[in-house]
């Protein structure tokens, strides 16, 4: 790639070889054309760049100064080219992500829609799986990384980032519970309640809390699908128990309200961004992961 102009390219070759003829041989340019460019450059700069000697051309002090600057510009240009190549890598590529059903709505589609506008060349493939199966799938190379709730320990996996997600009551905005900043678990005995069942990760902490507190939930419906639980709540069947992220989209649109459950024995879910520690990720995958890490670092 020519360095900025023909003059500079010709000048650097002549300076290297100390000869217009040798520069002509290297560049495959007529010696007369190179000589004209050098003379034109000297007129423009109003200074001699070479001493014309019987044995060839030798740089003047001004020529040495220009050659030093040209070498620096050439290095800077190579650095910029490398950065541009890296940027191209960020703007194209394929990324495979494992996610649970809970993330099919909410922050992740919103984030990916935004990235689609800035990086249209990146193709993201989303694979909806149960959290308990994701670790094995990740190790087997089925995806670049995974977002999973309460990941079990696997020596092959690394948790890059995580966010504690509170559990709470999901209700209609005009429901009495919606006026509370937090609610005790026993409210589930006072109102018809829709509870999650396996394979949803929420069933375990809710079941443990029910057993430990002796609270008998006024169960009106059970479902193993988050969207179904939210739909039943919106239809007025009862209140639901879900995580904040499960109803993120509806909460942001004020279609549903979320009230965290207060109980020392109720631990929040942990949403973790996990990778196979031995896997080399593409620039596109690293970029998407960084954007997700930034979200996980925000306060809910």
C-alpha positions as a LaTeX table, in Angstrom:
\begin{tabular}{lrrr}
\hline
Residue & $x$ (\AA) & $y$ (\AA) & $z$ (\AA) \\
\hline
Unk1 & 0.00 & 0.00 & 0.00 \\
Unk2 & 1.51 & 3.42 & $-0.94$ \\
Unk3 & 2.41 & 5.53 & 2.07 \\
Unk4 & 0.14 & 8.58 & 1.66 \\
Unk5 & 1.55 & 9.74 & $-1.73$ \\
Unk6 & 3.72 & 8.76 & $-4.65$ \\
Unk7 & 6.30 & 11.32 & $-3.63$ \\
Unk8 & 6.82 & 9.81 & $-0.18$ \\
Unk9 & 6.97 & 6.28 & $-1.60$ \\
Unk10 & 9.55 & 7.32 & $-4.17$ \\
Unk11 & 11.50 & 9.40 & $-1.66$ \\
Unk12 & 11.78 & 6.52 & 0.85 \\
Unk13 & 12.98 & 4.09 & $-1.86$ \\
Unk14 & 15.62 & 6.51 & $-3.16$ \\
Unk15 & 16.76 & 7.23 & 0.40 \\
Unk16 & 17.08 & 3.50 & 1.09 \\
Unk17 & 19.06 & 2.70 & $-2.05$ \\
Unk18 & 20.91 & 6.01 & $-2.54$ \\
Unk19 & 20.09 & 5.72 & $-6.22$ \\
Unk20 & 17.18 & 6.68 & $-8.46$ \\
Unk21 & 18.03 & 3.78 & $-10.80$ \\
Unk22 & 17.86 & 1.20 & $-7.99$ \\
Unk23 & 14.62 & 2.73 & $-6.74$ \\
Unk24 & 13.28 & 2.46 & $-10.30$ \\
Unk25 & 14.13 & $-1.24$ & $-10.40$ \\
Unk26 & 12.43 & $-1.87$ & $-7.04$ \\
Unk27 & 9.28 & 0.10 & $-7.76$ \\
Unk28 & 9.02 & $-0.77$ & $-11.47$ \\
Unk29 & 8.61 & 2.94 & $-12.17$ \\
Unk30 & 10.54 & 4.90 & $-14.81$ \\
Unk31 & 13.60 & 6.64 & $-13.33$ \\
Unk32 & 12.55 & 9.91 & $-15.00$ \\
Unk33 & 9.16 & 9.79 & $-13.21$ \\
Unk34 & 10.85 & 9.23 & $-9.85$ \\
Unk35 & 13.31 & 12.06 & $-10.50$ \\
Unk36 & 10.43 & 14.43 & $-11.36$ \\
Unk37 & 8.61 & 13.57 & $-8.13$ \\
Unk38 & 11.73 & 14.15 & $-6.02$ \\
Unk39 & 12.43 & 17.50 & $-7.70$ \\
Unk40 & 8.77 & 18.54 & $-7.30$ \\
Unk41 & 8.92 & 17.60 & $-3.62$ \\
Unk42 & 12.05 & 19.66 & $-3.06$ \\
Unk43 & 10.42 & 22.66 & $-4.73$ \\
Unk44 & 7.28 & 22.25 & $-2.58$ \\
Unk45 & 9.31 & 21.96 & 0.64 \\
Unk46 & 11.73 & 24.66 & $-0.56$ \\
Unk47 & 14.75 & 22.62 & 0.50 \\
Unk48 & 17.15 & 20.06 & $-0.93$ \\
Unk49 & 16.53 & 16.52 & 0.27 \\
Unk50 & 19.49 & 14.85 & $-1.46$ \\
Unk51 & 23.07 & 15.76 & $-2.29$ \\
Unk52 & 23.75 & 14.76 & $-5.90$ \\
Unk53 & 27.14 & 12.99 & $-5.90$ \\
Unk54 & 28.99 & 11.11 & $-8.66$ \\
Unk55 & 28.50 & 7.91 & $-6.66$ \\
Unk56 & 24.76 & 8.48 & $-6.12$ \\
Unk57 & 22.38 & 10.43 & $-3.87$ \\
Unk58 & 22.93 & 11.14 & $-0.17$ \\
Unk59 & 20.37 & 12.56 & 2.22 \\
Unk60 & 20.77 & 16.10 & 3.43 \\
Unk61 & 19.93 & 17.04 & 7.03 \\
Unk62 & 16.44 & 17.98 & 5.82 \\
Unk63 & 16.18 & 14.65 & 4.00 \\
Unk64 & 17.19 & 12.75 & 7.17 \\
Unk65 & 14.50 & 14.62 & 9.08 \\
Unk66 & 11.86 & 13.76 & 6.49 \\
Unk67 & 12.94 & 10.10 & 6.36 \\
Unk68 & 12.60 & 9.81 & 10.15 \\
Unk69 & 9.10 & 11.26 & 9.93 \\
Unk70 & 8.23 & 8.92 & 7.07 \\
Unk71 & 9.34 & 5.89 & 9.09 \\
Unk72 & 7.14 & 6.99 & 11.98 \\
Unk73 & 4.17 & 7.57 & 9.68 \\
Unk74 & 4.67 & 4.13 & 8.16 \\
Unk75 & 4.64 & 2.48 & 11.59 \\
Unk76 & 1.54 & 4.44 & 12.57 \\
Unk77 & $-0.16$ & 3.39 & 9.35 \\
Unk78 & 0.56 & $-0.28$ & 10.07 \\
Unk79 & $-0.88$ & 0.14 & 13.56 \\
Unk80 & $-4.03$ & 1.72 & 12.13 \\
Unk81 & $-4.36$ & $-1.07$ & 9.57 \\
Unk82 & $-4.17$ & $-3.66$ & 12.37 \\
Unk83 & $-6.83$ & $-1.77$ & 14.32 \\
Unk84 & $-9.05$ & $-1.59$ & 11.24 \\
Unk85 & $-8.62$ & $-5.33$ & 10.67 \\
Unk86 & $-9.63$ & $-5.93$ & 14.29 \\
Unk87 & $-12.64$ & $-3.68$ & 13.82 \\
Unk88 & $-13.66$ & $-5.69$ & 10.76 \\
Unk89 & $-13.48$ & $-8.80$ & 12.92 \\
Unk90 & $-15.88$ & $-7.19$ & 15.38 \\
Unk91 & $-18.29$ & $-6.29$ & 12.63 \\
Unk92 & $-18.69$ & $-9.75$ & 11.21 \\
Unk93 & $-18.76$ & $-13.35$ & 12.36 \\
Unk94 & $-21.01$ & $-15.98$ & 13.92 \\
Unk95 & $-21.78$ & $-16.24$ & 17.63 \\
Unk96 & $-23.65$ & $-19.15$ & 19.25 \\
Unk97 & $-25.21$ & $-18.57$ & 22.68 \\
Unk98 & $-27.02$ & $-20.96$ & 25.02 \\
Unk99 & $-29.78$ & $-19.29$ & 27.03 \\
Unk100 & $-32.67$ & $-20.39$ & 29.27 \\
Unk101 & $-36.29$ & $-19.76$ & 28.36 \\
Unk102 & $-36.43$ & $-16.88$ & 30.85 \\
Unk103 & $-34.17$ & $-14.76$ & 28.62 \\
Unk104 & $-36.20$ & $-15.14$ & 25.42 \\
Unk105 & $-37.78$ & $-11.82$ & 26.36 \\
Unk106 & $-36.38$ & $-8.87$ & 28.21 \\
Unk107 & $-32.88$ & $-7.42$ & 28.24 \\
Unk108 & $-31.19$ & $-9.88$ & 25.87 \\
Unk109 & $-33.41$ & $-9.32$ & 22.78 \\
Unk110 & $-33.21$ & $-5.57$ & 23.45 \\
Unk111 & $-29.41$ & $-5.69$ & 23.68 \\
Unk112 & $-29.06$ & $-7.82$ & 20.54 \\
Unk113 & $-31.42$ & $-5.54$ & 18.62 \\
Unk114 & $-29.21$ & $-2.58$ & 19.50 \\
Unk115 & $-26.07$ & $-4.43$ & 18.44 \\
Unk116 & $-27.76$ & $-5.37$ & 15.18 \\
Unk117 & $-27.88$ & $-1.67$ & 14.32 \\
Unk118 & $-24.17$ & $-1.10$ & 15.03 \\
Unk119 & $-22.76$ & $-4.48$ & 13.95 \\
Unk120 & $-25.07$ & $-5.90$ & 11.24 \\
Unk121 & $-22.43$ & $-8.38$ & 10.06 \\
Unk122 & $-22.53$ & $-10.42$ & 13.28 \\
Unk123 & $-24.91$ & $-13.37$ & 13.09 \\
Unk124 & $-26.11$ & $-14.45$ & 16.54 \\
Unk125 & $-27.62$ & $-17.92$ & 16.94 \\
Unk126 & $-29.60$ & $-18.42$ & 20.16 \\
Unk127 & $-30.16$ & $-21.95$ & 21.49 \\
Unk128 & $-32.85$ & $-22.29$ & 24.18 \\
Unk129 & $-31.92$ & $-25.01$ & 26.65 \\
Unk130 & $-32.42$ & $-26.00$ & 30.28 \\
Unk131 & $-29.82$ & $-24.45$ & 32.58 \\
Unk132 & $-28.84$ & $-27.83$ & 34.03 \\
Unk133 & $-27.85$ & $-29.08$ & 30.56 \\
Unk134 & $-25.92$ & $-26.07$ & 29.37 \\
Unk135 & $-22.58$ & $-26.83$ & 31.03 \\
Unk136 & $-22.22$ & $-30.16$ & 29.25 \\
Unk137 & $-23.32$ & $-28.65$ & 25.93 \\
Unk138 & $-20.81$ & $-25.83$ & 26.32 \\
Unk139 & $-17.93$ & $-28.21$ & 27.02 \\
Unk140 & $-18.91$ & $-30.25$ & 23.95 \\
Unk141 & $-18.55$ & $-27.13$ & 21.80 \\
Unk142 & $-22.23$ & $-26.50$ & 21.04 \\
Unk143 & $-21.88$ & $-22.77$ & 21.72 \\
Unk144 & $-19.36$ & $-19.99$ & 22.35 \\
Unk145 & $-20.78$ & $-19.17$ & 25.77 \\
Unk146 & $-23.89$ & $-19.60$ & 27.88 \\
Unk147 & $-26.15$ & $-17.60$ & 30.15 \\
Unk148 & $-27.45$ & $-19.91$ & 32.87 \\
Unk149 & $-29.11$ & $-19.71$ & 36.26 \\
Unk150 & $-27.31$ & $-21.15$ & 39.30 \\
Unk151 & $-24.62$ & $-22.98$ & 37.33 \\
Unk152 & $-23.24$ & $-26.09$ & 38.98 \\
Unk153 & $-19.51$ & $-26.43$ & 39.47 \\
Unk154 & $-17.65$ & $-27.77$ & 36.44 \\
Unk155 & $-13.87$ & $-27.55$ & 36.30 \\
Unk156 & $-13.98$ & $-26.92$ & 32.55 \\
Unk157 & $-16.13$ & $-23.78$ & 32.91 \\
Unk158 & $-15.31$ & $-20.24$ & 33.94 \\
Unk159 & $-17.89$ & $-17.73$ & 35.15 \\
Unk160 & $-17.02$ & $-14.45$ & 33.44 \\
Unk161 & $-19.73$ & $-12.41$ & 35.16 \\
Unk162 & $-22.87$ & $-12.94$ & 37.20 \\
Unk163 & $-25.83$ & $-11.04$ & 38.58 \\
Unk164 & $-28.00$ & $-11.87$ & 41.56 \\
Unk165 & $-31.62$ & $-11.78$ & 40.42 \\
Unk166 & $-34.26$ & $-11.34$ & 43.15 \\
Unk167 & $-37.37$ & $-13.50$ & 43.39 \\
Unk168 & $-40.70$ & $-11.86$ & 44.01 \\
Unk169 & $-44.37$ & $-11.52$ & 43.34 \\
Unk170 & $-45.45$ & $-10.59$ & 39.82 \\
Unk171 & $-48.83$ & $-8.85$ & 39.87 \\
Unk172 & $-51.03$ & $-6.52$ & 37.87 \\
Unk173 & $-50.13$ & $-2.84$ & 38.41 \\
Unk174 & $-53.42$ & $-2.17$ & 40.25 \\
Unk175 & $-53.08$ & $-5.16$ & 42.59 \\
Unk176 & $-52.74$ & $-4.32$ & 46.33 \\
Unk177 & $-49.32$ & $-6.00$ & 46.45 \\
Unk178 & $-48.04$ & $-3.62$ & 43.75 \\
Unk179 & $-48.13$ & $-0.76$ & 46.27 \\
Unk180 & $-45.51$ & $-2.50$ & 48.44 \\
Unk181 & $-41.75$ & $-2.02$ & 48.12 \\
Unk182 & $-41.22$ & $-5.60$ & 49.34 \\
Unk183 & $-43.48$ & $-8.43$ & 50.48 \\
Unk184 & $-43.31$ & $-11.27$ & 52.97 \\
Unk185 & $-43.58$ & $-14.81$ & 51.61 \\
Unk186 & $-46.79$ & $-15.41$ & 53.55 \\
Unk187 & $-48.64$ & $-13.16$ & 51.08 \\
Unk188 & $-48.78$ & $-16.28$ & 48.92 \\
Unk189 & $-51.32$ & $-17.67$ & 51.42 \\
Unk190 & $-53.56$ & $-14.61$ & 51.11 \\
Unk191 & $-53.96$ & $-14.47$ & 47.33 \\
Unk192 & $-54.46$ & $-17.14$ & 44.66 \\
Unk193 & $-50.93$ & $-17.91$ & 43.47 \\
Unk194 & $-49.46$ & $-19.35$ & 40.27 \\
Unk195 & $-46.21$ & $-21.16$ & 40.92 \\
Unk196 & $-43.46$ & $-22.46$ & 38.61 \\
Unk197 & $-42.72$ & $-26.18$ & 38.32 \\
Unk198 & $-39.71$ & $-28.14$ & 36.99 \\
Unk199 & $-37.74$ & $-27.74$ & 34.83 \\
Unk200 & $-37.91$ & $-24.03$ & 35.72 \\
Unk201 & $-35.10$ & $-23.23$ & 38.19 \\
Unk202 & $-37.47$ & $-21.24$ & 40.42 \\
Unk203 & $-39.36$ & $-24.26$ & 41.72 \\
Unk204 & $-36.50$ & $-25.36$ & 43.99 \\
Unk205 & $-36.03$ & $-22.22$ & 46.13 \\
Unk206 & $-39.79$ & $-21.74$ & 46.38 \\
Unk207 & $-40.30$ & $-25.35$ & 47.47 \\
Unk208 & $-37.52$ & $-25.12$ & 50.03 \\
Unk209 & $-38.91$ & $-21.88$ & 51.42 \\
Unk210 & $-42.40$ & $-23.34$ & 51.67 \\
Unk211 & $-41.05$ & $-26.36$ & 53.57 \\
Unk212 & $-38.85$ & $-24.35$ & 55.93 \\
Unk213 & $-41.42$ & $-21.69$ & 56.81 \\
Unk214 & $-44.45$ & $-23.93$ & 56.98 \\
Unk215 & $-46.30$ & $-21.51$ & 54.70 \\
Unk216 & $-48.94$ & $-23.22$ & 52.61 \\
Unk217 & $-49.17$ & $-21.46$ & 49.25 \\
Unk218 & $-52.71$ & $-20.85$ & 48.00 \\
Unk219 & $-51.89$ & $-22.47$ & 44.70 \\
Unk220 & $-54.43$ & $-21.82$ & 41.98 \\
Unk221 & $-52.28$ & $-22.96$ & 39.03 \\
Unk222 & $-48.90$ & $-24.43$ & 38.20 \\
Unk223 & $-46.90$ & $-24.05$ & 34.99 \\
Unk224 & $-43.50$ & $-25.05$ & 33.65 \\
Unk225 & $-43.45$ & $-22.11$ & 31.23 \\
Unk226 & $-42.69$ & $-18.55$ & 32.28 \\
Unk227 & $-44.79$ & $-16.95$ & 29.57 \\
Unk228 & $-47.80$ & $-18.98$ & 30.67 \\
Unk229 & $-47.38$ & $-17.81$ & 34.28 \\
Unk230 & $-47.23$ & $-14.18$ & 33.16 \\
Unk231 & $-50.25$ & $-14.65$ & 30.88 \\
Unk232 & $-52.29$ & $-16.11$ & 33.74 \\
Unk233 & $-51.32$ & $-13.18$ & 35.96 \\
Unk234 & $-52.34$ & $-10.71$ & 33.26 \\
Unk235 & $-55.67$ & $-12.50$ & 32.90 \\
Unk236 & $-56.30$ & $-12.01$ & 36.61 \\
Unk237 & $-56.09$ & $-15.70$ & 37.57 \\
Unk238 & $-53.75$ & $-14.94$ & 40.46 \\
Unk239 & $-50.38$ & $-13.55$ & 41.49 \\
Unk240 & $-47.20$ & $-15.18$ & 40.22 \\
Unk241 & $-43.83$ & $-15.94$ & 41.78 \\
Unk242 & $-41.01$ & $-15.31$ & 39.35 \\
Unk243 & $-37.59$ & $-13.67$ & 39.16 \\
Unk244 & $-37.21$ & $-10.04$ & 38.18 \\
Unk245 & $-35.70$ & $-10.97$ & 34.81 \\
Unk246 & $-38.59$ & $-13.31$ & 34.01 \\
Unk247 & $-40.93$ & $-10.33$ & 33.78 \\
Unk248 & $-38.34$ & $-7.68$ & 32.82 \\
Unk249 & $-40.06$ & $-6.72$ & 29.58 \\
Unk250 & $-43.54$ & $-6.38$ & 31.09 \\
Unk251 & $-42.18$ & $-4.49$ & 34.11 \\
Unk252 & $-40.42$ & $-1.95$ & 31.88 \\
Unk253 & $-43.67$ & $-1.44$ & 29.94 \\
Unk254 & $-45.64$ & $-1.20$ & 33.21 \\
Unk255 & $-47.84$ & $-4.12$ & 32.19 \\
Unk256 & $-46.84$ & $-5.96$ & 35.37 \\
Unk257 & $-45.37$ & $-4.95$ & 38.71 \\
Unk258 & $-42.64$ & $-6.76$ & 40.64 \\
Unk259 & $-42.34$ & $-6.86$ & 44.43 \\
Unk260 & $-39.32$ & $-8.71$ & 45.86 \\
Unk261 & $-39.98$ & $-11.34$ & 48.52 \\
Unk262 & $-38.22$ & $-10.64$ & 51.81 \\
Unk263 & $-37.00$ & $-13.72$ & 53.61 \\
Unk264 & $-33.50$ & $-14.44$ & 54.91 \\
Unk265 & $-33.71$ & $-18.03$ & 53.77 \\
Unk266 & $-34.67$ & $-17.11$ & 50.21 \\
Unk267 & $-31.53$ & $-16.75$ & 48.15 \\
Unk268 & $-31.63$ & $-14.87$ & 44.85 \\
Unk269 & $-31.03$ & $-16.67$ & 41.59 \\
Unk270 & $-27.59$ & $-16.17$ & 40.10 \\
Unk271 & $-27.51$ & $-15.45$ & 36.37 \\
Unk272 & $-24.04$ & $-16.39$ & 35.17 \\
Unk273 & $-22.15$ & $-15.81$ & 31.93 \\
Unk274 & $-20.13$ & $-19.01$ & 31.48 \\
Unk275 & $-17.45$ & $-20.06$ & 28.99 \\
Unk276 & $-15.39$ & $-23.16$ & 28.37 \\
Unk277 & $-11.96$ & $-22.14$ & 29.71 \\
Unk278 & $-10.19$ & $-24.03$ & 26.89 \\
Unk279 & $-12.17$ & $-22.48$ & 24.03 \\
Unk280 & $-10.64$ & $-19.75$ & 21.88 \\
Unk281 & $-13.38$ & $-17.23$ & 21.13 \\
Unk282 & $-13.67$ & $-15.09$ & 18.02 \\
Unk283 & $-13.50$ & $-11.31$ & 18.16 \\
Unk284 & $-17.25$ & $-11.18$ & 17.52 \\
Unk285 & $-18.00$ & $-13.56$ & 20.44 \\
Unk286 & $-15.73$ & $-11.59$ & 22.78 \\
Unk287 & $-17.48$ & $-8.38$ & 21.76 \\
Unk288 & $-20.98$ & $-9.76$ & 22.44 \\
Unk289 & $-19.79$ & $-11.15$ & 25.79 \\
Unk290 & $-18.42$ & $-7.76$ & 26.79 \\
Unk291 & $-21.75$ & $-6.11$ & 26.05 \\
Unk292 & $-23.56$ & $-8.72$ & 28.18 \\
Unk293 & $-21.01$ & $-8.28$ & 30.97 \\
Unk294 & $-21.70$ & $-4.56$ & 30.95 \\
Unk295 & $-25.42$ & $-5.24$ & 31.46 \\
Unk296 & $-24.76$ & $-7.72$ & 34.24 \\
Unk297 & $-22.71$ & $-5.06$ & 35.98 \\
Unk298 & $-25.66$ & $-2.65$ & 36.07 \\
Unk299 & $-27.95$ & $-2.34$ & 39.06 \\
Unk300 & $-31.43$ & $-3.77$ & 38.58 \\
\hline
\end{tabular}
